[in-house]
Amino acid sequence: MKNYLKLIIITFIIPIFISFNGCILDALNDITVNMPFATDTLTISGSQSSISQSETFDIANSEIYQQYKDKLNSITFVKAQFRTMYVSNPNIAGNITVNLTGKNNIPIFSITMNNVKPADYMNTPFKLNLNQSQISAFNQYLNNSANTVFTGTVSVNNISGGSIPRVIKVIIDIVFSINAKT
């Protein structure tokens, strides 16, 4: 009876140990790192009540992306923010829209901040809170490794305050998570 008990234990315990060991080793083969990315400064200027500027950028130019691009399992969106670098007059106010599109103008997200002063975001950036469908669209776009190019557009509408010409310089920061093989 003792021999049967030992045989049963060996029959079940050894395969379980081997399967868990395989899972642990698989986990050690992957690495997840955050990749912060900032657009170049977008200079928005003009004398009308609506002004905007666009910037095209490629996350493939990031050193972190270059380091893992050949081993990339996935890339996902983590968070984004809008920050003001310069404003010609702190009294300038309006509706600010941050719009991100992919190749061929594929919409990814659009966030509007109503009746705000860009100067308020010089020391404390505005967190761009994407909803779940925007995050899903962003991640779906990122799933294709050829999709590394984006266009960020910042528009300020219904502008009031400040002297003409109005000048606002902003940056869009985005953090991605990269999962890659080691």
Backbone as CSV, one residue per row, in Angstrom:
resi,resn,N_x,N_y,N_z,CA_x,CA_y,CA_z,C_x,C_y,C_z
1,MET,0.813,-1.195,0.000,0.000,0.000,0.000,0.859,1.262,0.000
2,LYS,1.953,1.252,0.761,2.839,2.401,0.816,3.448,2.675,-0.553
3,ASN,3.764,1.613,-1.275,4.342,1.792,-2.615,3.336,2.432,-3.561
4,TYR,2.057,2.055,-3.447,1.022,2.657,-4.294,0.850,4.146,-3.961
5,LEU,0.885,4.446,-2.671,0.759,5.835,-2.242,1.925,6.674,-2.783
6,LYS,3.134,6.146,-2.697,4.303,6.849,-3.230,4.173,7.025,-4.742
7,LEU,3.705,6.006,-5.423,3.546,6.064,-6.879,2.496,7.109,-7.270
8,ILE,1.407,7.157,-6.530,0.360,8.141,-6.812,0.894,9.553,-6.567
9,ILE,1.598,9.750,-5.461,2.155,11.073,-5.152,3.152,11.487,-6.226
10,ILE,4.028,10.603,-6.595,5.027,10.911,-7.630,4.341,11.201,-8.956
11,THR,3.302,10.441,-9.279,2.596,10.623,-10.545,1.950,11.998,-10.644
12,PHE,1.433,12.520,-9.535,0.763,13.818,-9.559,1.692,14.983,-9.219
13,ILE,2.558,14.841,-8.277,3.386,15.944,-7.798,4.440,16.349,-8.832
14,ILE,5.124,15.401,-9.411,6.188,15.733,-10.369,5.634,16.501,-11.577
15,PRO,4.537,16.075,-12.236,4.029,16.881,-13.370,3.570,18.287,-12.952
16,ILE,2.989,18.389,-11.748,2.567,19.716,-11.277,3.790,20.604,-11.070
17,PHE,4.823,20.081,-10.450,6.044,20.850,-10.223,6.668,21.281,-11.548
18,ILE,6.711,20.381,-12.507,7.300,20.705,-13.819,6.484,21.775,-14.531
19,SER,5.153,21.684,-14.457,4.332,22.689,-15.147,4.469,24.062,-14.489
20,PHE,4.524,24.133,-13.154,4.732,25.418,-12.493,6.114,25.974,-12.806
21,ASN,7.095,25.104,-12.845,8.447,25.529,-13.161,8.491,26.148,-14.561
22,GLY,7.769,25.579,-15.520,7.711,26.134,-16.877,7.092,27.516,-16.885
23,CYS,6.033,27.730,-16.097,5.389,29.049,-16.010,6.338,30.083,-15.428
24,ILE,7.062,29.692,-14.428,8.003,30.619,-13.806,9.097,30.991,-14.796
25,LEU,9.604,30.001,-15.513,10.653,30.291,-16.493,10.137,31.168,-17.631
26,ASP,8.882,30.942,-18.052,8.294,31.793,-19.096,8.206,33.239,-18.627
27,ALA,7.826,33.437,-17.366,7.706,34.797,-16.836,9.058,35.495,-16.821
28,LEU,10.119,34.753,-16.621,11.451,35.347,-16.606,11.954,35.694,-18.001
29,ASN,11.285,35.196,-19.024,11.693,35.472,-20.399,11.131,36.779,-20.923
30,ASP,10.211,37.396,-20.203,9.589,38.648,-20.637,9.943,39.767,-19.668
31,ILE,9.953,40.982,-20.198,10.195,42.167,-19.380,9.160,43.215,-19.770
32,THR,8.686,43.963,-18.787,7.764,45.066,-19.038,8.421,46.348,-18.546
33,VAL,8.489,47.340,-19.432,9.087,48.632,-19.082,8.162,49.754,-19.540
34,ASN,8.201,50.841,-18.812,7.459,52.026,-19.228,8.315,52.839,-20.187
35,MET,7.653,53.394,-21.201,8.339,54.223,-22.180,7.673,55.595,-22.207
36,PRO,8.253,56.572,-21.503,7.689,57.927,-21.574,8.046,58.559,-22.916
37,PHE,7.108,59.326,-23.447,7.336,59.982,-24.738,6.712,61.372,-24.686
38,ALA,7.454,62.361,-25.129,6.949,63.736,-25.172,7.041,64.245,-26.606
39,THR,5.998,64.919,-27.045,6.058,65.542,-28.361,7.054,66.688,-28.315
40,ASP,7.475,67.141,-29.474,8.221,68.386,-29.522,7.257,69.487,-29.099
41,THR,7.777,70.627,-28.761,6.923,71.738,-28.348,6.057,72.193,-29.516
42,LEU,4.757,72.247,-29.284,3.818,72.774,-30.279,3.627,74.253,-29.978
43,THR,3.969,75.106,-30.939,3.804,76.546,-30.771,2.520,76.950,-31.474
44,ILE,1.556,77.387,-30.680,0.245,77.790,-31.187,0.210,79.314,-31.117
45,SER,0.023,79.938,-32.265,0.010,81.409,-32.241,-0.933,81.937,-33.305
46,GLY,-1.404,83.135,-33.052,-2.282,83.785,-34.008,-3.045,84.921,-33.371
47,SER,-3.838,85.579,-34.196,-4.605,86.728,-33.704,-6.113,86.482,-33.762
48,GLN,-6.527,85.317,-34.261,-7.948,84.986,-34.314,-8.428,84.437,-32.966
49,SER,-9.723,84.180,-32.887,-10.275,83.625,-31.652,-10.114,82.103,-31.594
50,SER,-9.603,81.495,-32.676,-9.314,80.063,-32.714,-7.943,79.858,-33.353
51,ILE,-7.072,79.163,-32.646,-5.749,78.864,-33.172,-5.423,77.407,-32.892
52,SER,-4.588,76.803,-33.738,-4.199,75.406,-33.504,-2.850,75.122,-34.149
53,GLN,-2.271,74.020,-33.712,-0.991,73.568,-34.258,-0.930,72.057,-34.152
54,SER,-0.325,71.421,-35.153,-0.172,69.971,-35.171,1.299,69.596,-35.213
55,GLU,1.589,68.438,-34.686,2.952,67.903,-34.680,2.855,66.404,-34.941
56,THR,3.609,65.930,-35.924,3.664,64.497,-36.198,4.907,63.941,-35.513
57,PHE,4.734,62.822,-34.839,5.853,62.217,-34.130,5.804,60.706,-34.275
58,ASP,6.958,60.093,-34.084,7.102,58.649,-34.265,7.731,58.064,-33.001
59,ILE,6.990,57.199,-32.319,7.525,56.621,-31.087,8.673,55.658,-31.379
60,ALA,8.824,55.249,-32.630,9.952,54.387,-32.998,11.280,55.123,-32.842
61,ASN,11.239,56.442,-32.727,12.462,57.221,-32.517,12.933,57.187,-31.059
62,SER,12.111,56.644,-30.183,12.471,56.553,-28.772,13.598,55.530,-28.569
63,GLU,14.552,55.865,-27.712,15.646,54.932,-27.414,15.120,53.642,-26.803
64,ILE,14.119,53.757,-25.945,13.549,52.554,-25.310,12.885,51.672,-26.360
65,TYR,12.128,52.270,-27.266,11.494,51.494,-28.340,12.562,50.801,-29.181
66,GLN,13.615,51.516,-29.544,14.696,50.938,-30.346,15.347,49.755,-29.633
67,GLN,15.470,49.859,-28.329,16.097,48.795,-27.548,15.292,47.503,-27.594
68,TYR,13.957,47.597,-27.654,13.103,46.407,-27.565,12.340,46.078,-28.845
69,LYS,12.485,46.849,-29.900,11.621,46.689,-31.082,11.688,45.300,-31.710
70,ASP,12.839,44.643,-31.691,12.958,43.328,-32.306,12.429,42.211,-31.420
71,LYS,12.155,42.520,-30.155,11.675,41.523,-29.197,10.293,41.877,-28.660
72,LEU,9.632,42.812,-29.299,8.383,43.384,-28.807,7.238,42.361,-28.824
73,ASN,6.627,42.147,-27.659,5.409,41.335,-27.567,4.184,42.225,-27.726
74,SER,4.188,43.349,-26.981,3.048,44.263,-27.040,3.473,45.642,-26.557
75,ILE,2.678,46.615,-26.948,2.851,47.977,-26.468,1.459,48.498,-26.145
76,THR,1.301,49.109,-24.987,-0.012,49.590,-24.563,0.085,50.997,-23.993
77,PHE,-1.036,51.680,-24.023,-1.146,53.023,-23.468,-1.231,52.939,-21.950
78,VAL,-0.526,53.843,-21.248,-0.603,53.921,-19.791,-1.295,55.212,-19.366
79,LYS,-0.751,56.368,-19.782,-1.360,57.639,-19.409,-0.851,58.737,-20.327
80,ALA,-1.558,59.880,-20.291,-1.168,61.038,-21.101,-1.480,62.312,-20.335
81,GLN,-0.733,63.366,-20.661,-0.977,64.661,-20.044,-0.618,65.775,-21.017
82,PHE,-1.170,66.950,-20.719,-0.955,68.168,-21.488,-0.274,69.154,-20.556
83,ARG,0.801,69.796,-21.017,1.442,70.798,-20.179,1.831,72.012,-21.011
84,THR,1.706,73.162,-20.399,2.040,74.425,-21.045,3.489,74.769,-20.719
85,MET,4.238,75.118,-21.744,5.635,75.503,-21.560,5.794,77.030,-21.529
86,TYR,4.897,77.714,-22.265,4.985,79.171,-22.357,3.621,79.697,-22.781
87,VAL,3.252,80.842,-22.245,2.058,81.549,-22.691,2.399,83.040,-22.663
88,SER,2.054,83.734,-23.760,2.451,85.146,-23.880,1.760,86.043,-22.865
89,ASN,0.598,85.630,-22.374,-0.111,86.403,-21.359,-0.884,85.423,-20.482
90,PRO,-0.688,85.467,-19.168,-1.362,84.507,-18.292,-2.881,84.646,-18.261
91,ASN,-3.427,85.733,-18.826,-4.879,85.924,-18.833,-5.568,85.292,-20.034
92,ILE,-4.800,84.718,-20.957,-5.415,84.046,-22.108,-6.238,82.873,-21.594
93,ALA,-7.472,82.773,-22.079,-8.367,81.675,-21.696,-9.109,81.195,-22.933
94,GLY,-9.618,79.981,-22.868,-10.386,79.427,-23.980,-10.647,77.950,-23.781
95,ASN,-11.185,77.333,-24.815,-11.439,75.893,-24.809,-10.261,75.223,-25.511
96,ILE,-9.554,74.357,-24.800,-8.382,73.678,-25.359,-8.776,72.248,-25.708
97,THR,-8.494,71.854,-26.946,-8.744,70.486,-27.391,-7.421,69.840,-27.765
98,VAL,-7.169,68.674,-27.192,-5.999,67.872,-27.534,-6.513,66.679,-28.320
99,ASN,-6.029,66.546,-29.552,-6.504,65.514,-30.462,-5.317,64.671,-30.914
100,LEU,-5.450,63.353,-30.875,-4.395,62.467,-31.345,-4.958,61.555,-32.419
101,THR,-4.268,61.524,-33.556,-4.666,60.641,-34.656,-3.468,59.791,-35.060
102,GLY,-3.766,58.679,-35.691,-2.722,57.802,-36.195,-2.556,57.990,-37.690
103,LYS,-1.887,57.036,-38.312,-1.707,57.072,-39.758,-3.062,57.205,-40.445
104,ASN,-3.068,57.902,-41.570,-4.290,58.099,-42.357,-5.411,58.728,-41.538
105,ASN,-5.039,59.571,-40.577,-5.999,60.293,-39.726,-6.932,59.382,-38.941
106,ILE,-6.457,58.204,-38.568,-7.255,57.302,-37.728,-7.417,57.969,-36.365
107,PRO,-8.663,58.267,-35.935,-8.844,58.937,-34.642,-8.485,58.016,-33.480
108,ILE,-7.735,58.557,-32.526,-7.369,57.790,-31.342,-8.040,58.385,-30.117
109,PHE,-7.857,59.692,-29.886,-8.618,60.333,-28.822,-8.690,61.823,-29.054
110,SER,-9.692,62.424,-28.438,-9.866,63.869,-28.442,-10.420,64.257,-27.068
111,ILE,-9.706,65.140,-26.401,-10.099,65.594,-25.066,-10.212,67.115,-25.107
112,THR,-11.321,67.654,-24.580,-11.514,69.104,-24.548,-11.593,69.583,-23.102
113,MET,-10.866,70.664,-22.834,-10.889,71.330,-21.529,-11.584,72.664,-21.762
114,ASN,-12.750,72.850,-21.201,-13.550,74.048,-21.451,-13.206,75.194,-20.503
115,ASN,-13.134,76.397,-21.101,-12.948,77.641,-20.358,-11.798,77.559,-19.353
116,VAL,-10.599,77.267,-19.875,-9.409,77.149,-19.027,-8.345,78.149,-19.456
117,LYS,-7.427,78.405,-18.560,-6.278,79.256,-18.860,-5.064,78.344,-19.061
118,PRO,-4.424,78.395,-20.229,-3.231,77.566,-20.447,-2.157,77.780,-19.383
119,ALA,-2.072,78.984,-18.831,-1.066,79.279,-17.801,-1.259,78.411,-16.561
120,ASP,-2.476,77.922,-16.331,-2.741,77.078,-15.165,-2.018,75.733,-15.250
121,TYR,-1.552,75.360,-16.440,-0.926,74.051,-16.632,0.578,74.155,-16.854
122,MET,1.162,75.262,-16.401,2.612,75.413,-16.514,3.334,74.639,-15.408
123,ASN,2.806,74.645,-14.219,3.446,73.940,-13.111,2.811,72.588,-12.827
124,THR,1.543,72.466,-13.131,0.819,71.219,-12.908,0.148,70.807,-14.211
125,PRO,0.641,69.751,-14.856,0.041,69.329,-16.119,-1.414,68.889,-15.954
126,PHE,-2.158,68.949,-17.050,-3.539,68.476,-17.084,-3.513,67.018,-17.511
127,LYS,-4.023,66.128,-16.661,-4.075,64.706,-16.992,-5.181,64.483,-18.015
128,LEU,-4.823,63.858,-19.117,-5.799,63.550,-20.167,-6.437,62.204,-19.825
129,ASN,-7.638,62.251,-19.255,-8.338,61.042,-18.828,-9.091,60.435,-20.007
130,LEU,-8.532,59.389,-20.564,-9.181,58.695,-21.667,-10.233,57.741,-21.117
131,ASN,-11.338,57.602,-21.850,-12.332,56.616,-21.440,-11.906,55.243,-21.985
132,GLN,-12.617,54.213,-21.580,-12.216,52.847,-21.937,-12.217,52.621,-23.446
133,SER,-13.158,53.190,-24.178,-13.173,52.980,-25.630,-11.990,53.683,-26.297
134,GLN,-11.583,54.838,-25.784,-10.406,55.521,-26.322,-9.133,54.720,-26.029
135,ILE,-9.028,54.178,-24.825,-7.867,53.354,-24.475,-7.828,52.110,-25.354
136,SER,-8.974,51.480,-25.560,-9.034,50.282,-26.413,-8.638,50.605,-27.847
137,ALA,-9.131,51.732,-28.367,-8.773,52.141,-29.737,-7.275,52.406,-29.834
138,PHE,-6.730,53.062,-28.826,-5.292,53.357,-28.797,-4.494,52.050,-28.805
139,ASN,-4.847,51.127,-27.918,-4.123,49.862,-27.831,-4.288,49.026,-29.087
140,GLN,-5.475,49.052,-29.685,-5.692,48.323,-30.933,-4.799,48.888,-32.035
141,TYR,-4.692,50.194,-32.103,-3.824,50.838,-33.077,-2.366,50.429,-32.840
142,LEU,-1.955,50.379,-31.581,-0.580,50.025,-31.236,-0.252,48.560,-31.499
143,ASN,-1.267,47.689,-31.559,-1.032,46.256,-31.769,-0.356,45.964,-33.098
144,ASN,-0.518,46.847,-34.063,0.153,46.688,-35.347,1.512,47.374,-35.231
145,SER,2.580,46.601,-35.297,3.921,47.158,-35.063,4.303,48.241,-36.063
146,ALA,3.593,48.329,-37.179,3.881,49.381,-38.161,3.268,50.721,-37.737
147,ASN,2.393,50.691,-36.732,1.711,51.912,-36.297,2.472,52.588,-35.164
148,THR,3.474,53.346,-35.527,4.260,54.064,-34.526,4.191,55.576,-34.734
149,VAL,3.508,56.015,-35.788,3.442,57.441,-36.123,2.096,58.014,-35.688
150,PHE,2.155,59.173,-35.027,0.960,59.853,-34.534,1.034,61.320,-34.899
151,THR,-0.139,61.951,-34.927,-0.205,63.397,-35.071,-0.993,63.941,-33.896
152,GLY,-0.353,64.829,-33.152,-1.009,65.502,-32.039,-1.386,66.906,-32.468
153,THR,-2.616,67.278,-32.229,-3.098,68.619,-32.557,-3.661,69.255,-31.296
154,VAL,-3.211,70.470,-31.028,-3.756,71.224,-29.908,-4.429,72.456,-30.495
155,SER,-5.707,72.617,-30.168,-6.493,73.763,-30.646,-6.991,74.552,-29.449
156,VAL,-6.990,75.866,-29.593,-7.563,76.730,-28.572,-8.645,77.553,-29.264
157,ASN,-9.874,77.417,-28.793,-11.031,78.090,-29.396,-11.686,79.025,-28.388
158,ASN,-12.456,79.969,-28.912,-13.154,80.946,-28.074,-12.179,81.662,-27.139
159,ILE,-11.063,82.092,-27.720,-10.005,82.722,-26.931,-10.430,84.107,-26.465
160,SER,-10.109,84.375,-25.215,-10.306,85.723,-24.662,-9.075,86.081,-23.851
161,GLY,-8.885,87.364,-23.600,-7.768,87.828,-22.775,-6.460,87.853,-23.541
162,GLY,-5.523,88.624,-23.023,-4.204,88.689,-23.632,-4.181,89.561,-24.869
163,SER,-2.994,90.037,-25.185,-2.846,90.882,-26.366,-2.526,90.029,-27.589
164,ILE,-2.769,90.588,-28.753,-2.558,89.899,-30.028,-1.157,90.236,-30.518
165,PRO,-0.398,89.342,-31.074,-0.728,87.926,-31.281,-0.593,87.125,-29.980
166,ARG,-1.420,86.113,-29.874,-1.363,85.232,-28.711,-0.428,84.070,-29.039
167,VAL,0.423,83.721,-28.086,1.373,82.623,-28.289,1.277,81.677,-27.097
168,ILE,1.105,80.397,-27.414,1.036,79.352,-26.393,1.922,78.210,-26.875
169,LYS,2.806,77.736,-26.006,3.669,76.599,-26.340,3.330,75.458,-25.390
170,VAL,3.040,74.288,-25.972,2.606,73.135,-25.167,3.341,71.862,-25.585
171,ILE,3.277,70.891,-24.701,3.818,69.557,-24.963,2.772,68.536,-24.528
172,ILE,2.664,67.460,-25.289,1.813,66.323,-24.915,2.751,65.199,-24.486
173,ASP,2.573,64.733,-23.262,3.359,63.605,-22.744,2.489,62.359,-22.760
174,ILE,3.071,61.250,-23.228,2.360,59.979,-23.232,3.302,58.914,-22.666
175,VAL,2.766,58.056,-21.814,3.543,56.938,-21.293,2.952,55.657,-21.878
176,PHE,3.827,54.849,-22.454,3.456,53.540,-23.000,4.093,52.463,-22.135
177,SER,3.512,51.275,-22.148,4.113,50.124,-21.493,4.518,49.145,-22.590
178,ILE,5.776,48.734,-22.546,6.300,47.781,-23.538,6.525,46.454,-22.844
179,ASN,6.010,45.387,-23.445,6.301,44.043,-22.991,7.128,43.383,-24.093
180,ALA,8.318,42.883,-23.720,9.220,42.324,-24.714,9.914,41.074,-24.152
181,LYS,10.414,40.273,-25.067,11.206,39.121,-24.664,12.592,39.596,-24.238
182,THR,13.168,38.908,-23.264,14.505,39.302,-22.812,15.565,38.611,-23.630
